């Protein structure tokens, strides 16, 4: 029986999960693969702290070079995260003719072009299912299952921390800071939660997804991003009154030869499937030109769900090695020699529906002033709620709109916020609702 030799760089939570899965399901994997996976070495800066799995001391090293330059190792598994030295390790492994499996979304979103180019030149494979959606097979779905489709639209919850916070705020009526502290205590949020709550983690994942869905190179800096830290209980309550829930969504829509891509808190109908994905779960709603709607749901992070995705990639590469083939599936849906740059629609030109909350003086004529400016900017009002919840002499005036252009909305709100009857900057949340 053939033996496929592995080297693991990064023995943290996910790395320990991979080792545990290999130990617990080794026999099952061997029968399904028809070959043996042999983990020869593990590299980590800390090789003394106990893990959830035990390994022989001789398996551990603090020198990644002992894996990268070992001629016996076929597949390098990079699970250390971050940009450097992970980037250098991956490039060196590829240059040495080794296949690579990684879960490093930030690295691929930022340096993916260089990494994929190197892998292509060396005729080796690089797999990264675990970089997006944890155990959810979104990468394979886009590269393989839906390869015959144009991807018309993509809407996803891709960050469990933000989803947990918004779910708790909505269902238990707890303010943002309280729920954030709970999430940190449970391990759902980092001590510094910026990457999660400001949409940076989601942006990394969306950049990867866009490259797969449209077979393009993506510049992450061109993707509009907005986080959840300014979502208030008041806006969640109004969302309920309109029949919506608020989620941090990654959105992409095919618009001819361009793509609209953005990340922001979004109001969606409360009966939509994505609206009912709660806690720290992730979900993907894809519409293909032939497939129609496809919905994927599951654990988007965590030791064993992510380890499951890593093992899946290892087995895919190993199956190719057994049959003497590699790169049977292109890294990004198209061959690297024909892939080109994505054309993203500038964010000010996008058109969608909007929710506005104005804190306005409780006097006659205020609504007409606001609606007048909106009308001048071609923004049509769909519904209005005005309630007498006074705050420093102001009451909330809440509106939803029909589709409008972002540039026009920004100009209108700038003018409205200058009115002496408007007491606070207007709150804006975008809406995705086909009924409007």
N, C-alpha and C positions, 0 to 999 in steps of 0.2 A: 504493500500500500504506500502511495506517495505521501511524503511529509512536506507540508508548507511551513516554513519557519518564520516566526513573527518577532518583532522587537517593538516594545512599548515605551514611548517617551511621554512621561506625565503619569504619576501614580497617585493622583488626587481622587476625588469622588467618582468621576466617570471611569478613570483608569482602573480603580479598584473594582468597579462594577463589571468591566470587561473581563478582568481576571476571574472574578467570581462566576460569571456566566460560562467562561471556558471550563472552569473546574466543575461546575454543577451539570452542565449540558454537553460536556465534551464527547461522551459516547453518542448522544443523539446527533450532534453536529457531524461527527465522523461518519455515521451511517448515511446521513443525508448528502454529505459532500462526496463521500467515497475517497477521502484522504484524511490525513491526520494534521491538525493544527498544533504546532509545537511552539510555545512561547519560550524563546531562548533567553531573553534579557529584558529587564525593566530599568529605565533611567529616570531618576528624579533627584532634585537637590536634597530632599529629605528622605533618607532611607532608614530612619530609626523610629519615627512615630508609628505606632501600631495602626494597621488598617482593618477594615472589616473582613479581609481575607488574609490568610497566611501563605507566604511563599518562602522557599528556601533562601537563606541569606546570600548564597552564591549567585542568585538570579538578579540581584540588585546592584546598581552602579550609580554613581553621581555623574558619569561621563556619557553624554549622549553620543559622542563620537564612536564609542564602542558598539553602538547599534548601527549608526549611519555607515560606518566603514567596514562592518563585518560582512565578508563575502557570502556567508551562509544564510544571512537573513534576507528573505524574499519580500516581506511586506513590513513597512514601518508605520506604526500607529501613533499619530501625534495628538495628544490630549492635554497638552500643557496650557494651551490658550495664549492669548496676547499676540502682539506683533513680532517682537524679538525676544529671545532667539528663535521662536517657532518658525518664522519665515526662513531664516538661514538654514535651520535643520531640515525643513521640507525641501528646499531647493537643493541642498547637498545630497539628500537621500535620492531625489529624482535624478540628479546628475550622475549618481552612482548606479543608476539603472534599477532602482528599487521602486516597487509600487508603494503608494501612500494612501492611508485612510486617515481622515481628519474630521474633527467636529468644530473646527475653528472658524466660526462665521465671520468674526471681525477681520481676520486675516484674509479670507477669501473675498469678502466684500471690498476690501481696500487694495489688496495686492494679487487678486485672483488672476488678472491678465498675465502677470509675470509668471505665476505658478503654473497656470494651464499651458502657457507657451513653452515652459521648460519641460513639462511632462510630455508634451507633443513632440518636441525635438528628440527626447530620449526614448520615445516609443514605449512609455510605461503608463500605467493607469493611476488616476487619483480619484478617490471616492469620498463623498462628503454628506451622505444622507443625514447624519446626526447633527449637521450644522444648522438645520432648519426643522423645527417642529418635533424635536426629540424622536419619539417612537413612531410618529406619523409619517408614512412613506410619501411625502410630498415631492421629493426630488425624483424618485422613480416614477411617480405618477406623471409628472410633467415631461420627463425625458423619454419615457417608454410607453406607458398606458395611453397617453393623450398625444403621442407624437404625430398622429395623422390629423390633428385638429389645429385650427387657428384658435388661440385663446382669446375669447371675446372679452371676458372680464374675470377679475380675481379679487375676492374680498376675504380678509383673514384676520383672526385674532392670533397673534404670534408671540405675545409676551404674557406669561402666566402671572407675573407679579402685578402688572397693571390690571389684568383681568380680575385677579383676586380682589384688589383694592376697590375697583369700580363695582364689583358684585356685592361686596360687603357694604359699601356706601349706599347702594340702591336698596338692598333687601333688609338691612339692619339699621339704616338711617344713622350711620356713624360718620363723623367728618373725616376728611382725608388724612389729617395728621394722626388721628387715633388709629385708623385702620392700617396706616403705614407702619406704625410701631408694632401692631399685632403681627403684621406680615414679617417684620424683621425678627420678632421673637420666635415665630414658627419656622424661620429659615426660608421663607418664600421671597424675602427681599434682603439685599445686601446692606451692610452698614452704610455704605454710600449707594443709594438706590438710583442715582442719576441716569445710568444707562437704560434702566427699565422704565422709569416714570416719565422720562423726557423723550422716549421713542427711539433712542439711539440703537438699542438692541434690535428693535423691530426694523429699523432702517437697514442694518447689516443683513438681516434675513430677506427683506424685500429686494435688496440689490441682487442677491443670489437667485431668488425666484424669478425676477425679471429676466435675468440672463438665460434661464432655462425655458421660461414660457415663450420668449420671443427670439431666442438664439442670437443674443446681442451682448456686446460689451457694455457695462453699465458704470457710470461715474456716480458713486453714492452721494457726492456733494450736490448733485442736481435733483435729488429727491426731496420734496417738501416734507418737513417733519415738525410735528407739534405734540407736546406731551400732555399729561393729565393733571399736572400739579395745580392748575387753576380751576378745576371742576369743583363747583360748590354744591352743597346740599340743596340750595334753592333751585339750581338748574336741573338737578336730578328729579326734584319734585315736579317742576313744570314739564319735564320730559314725560313723566308718567301721565300727566293730564292730557298730553297730546297723543298718548298711546305709544310712547317710545321708551327704549332703554339706551343708555350711552355706553359705547364700547370704544376702546382704542383700536382702530382698524388700519390695516394696510390695504390700500386699494390700487388696482390697476385696470385700465380699460383700453382696449384697442380702438384707436381712432384713425382708420386708414393706414397711412405709413408712419404714423406717430403713436406714442403711448402716453396716456395720462397716468401718472403715478404720484401717490401722496400718502402721508401717514398723519392721522390726527384723531382726536375724540370725535365720534360720529353718533348721531341719533339714528337708530334704526327701529322699524316697527317691532313692538314687543312680541308679536307672534312669529317673527322670523327665526329661523334655526340659529343663526349666529347670536341673536339677542338672548338665547337661552343656553349659551355656553358660559358656564359660570366657574367660580373658584379659580384654580390655577390651570385649567384646561385650555388647550389651543384648538382651533378649528380653521378649515380652509373651504371656501365656497368658490368653485371654479365653474365657469360656463365655457364649454368648448363648442366650436362651430358645428360639429357633428354629434358629439357626446351629449350635449345639453348639460344640465347642472350636475356637478359632482361635489359631494360633501364629505370631507375627511375630518375626523374628530379623535382626540386622544390626549395623552400626556405629552406636553411639549417640552418637558425637562425632567430632571431627576436621574438618580444613579442608574437604575436598571432599565427604565424606558430608553434612555439615551444609549446605554451599553448595547441594548438590543439592536439599535440602528447601526452601531459600529460593527457589531458581529455580522450583520447582514452584508455590509460592504466588504468585509474581509472574505466572506464566503463567495460573493460575486467574483472578486478578483481571483480567488483560489480556483474556482470552477474554470475560469478562462485559462489559468496556468496549466490545469490538468489537460486541457484540450489544445494547448499550445497557441492560444490566442490572447490578445489584450486589446483594450480600447474598442471593444465591439460596439459599445454605446458611446457616442461623443460626450465629452465632458459637459458641454453646454448646448445640447440638442443639435448643433451644427458642427461640422469639422472646423478646427481652429484656423485652417487656411482660407476659409470663406466667411468667417464671422466678422461682422462690422459693428459700428457703434449704434447704440439705441438713440432714437430721436424722441426725446421727452417733450411734451407740450409745456411751455412755460407756465408756472403755477398761476400767475395773474390772469391767464387766458382760460382757465378751467371754468366750467359751468356746472353748478349743482344747486341744491336747495339749502336754505339757511334758517337757523333759529337765532333771533336777536332778543336780548333782554336789556331794556333801557331803564335806568333808575331816573324817573322824571318827576318834575313838580306836579303836585296834585291840583291842577287848575285847568280850566277850559282852554281849548285850542292847542294843547300840547300834542295830542295825537295827530291833528291835521298838519302841524309843522313837520313832524317826523315823517308821516306818510307822504307829504309833499316832496321832501328831499328824495325819498326812495323812488317816487314816481319819476322825478326828473332824471334819475340814474337808471331808468328802465328796470326797476326792481318791483315785481308784482307781489302783493301781500296775499298769502293763502289763508291765514287765520290770525286772530288777535285775542289775547287774554289780558285784561287789565284788572288788577286787584288792589284793594286798599291796605296793603301791608306797608305801613309807613316806616321809613328809615331816614332820619334826619330831614323830615319834611318831604321825602320822595316816595313814590310808589313804583313797583315794577310794571312796565308795559312790555308784554312779550308777544313776539310775532314769529310766524313761519312764512317762508316765501316760496313762490314758484322758482323754477330754475333761473339763476342769474349768474353774471360773470363776476369772478373774484375781484378783478380790477375795479369794476363799478361798485361792488359792495364796499371795498376798502375806502374808496373816495366818498361814498355816501356816509359811512360811519364817521369818517374824519370830520365831515361837515356837521353831522348831527351832534357829535360830542362837543362841538364848539358852541352849541346853543346854550343860552343861560338857563334854560328850563331842564337841561340834562345834567344830573349831579355827579355821575360817575362814568368812566369809560364803558362803552357798550360791550356786553358779552356776546360773542359770536361762537356758535357751534354749528358745524355743517351737518346736513341731513342726507341720508340715502333712502329714499322712499319713492318707488315707482308710481305711487298713487297721487303724488302731488303734481 
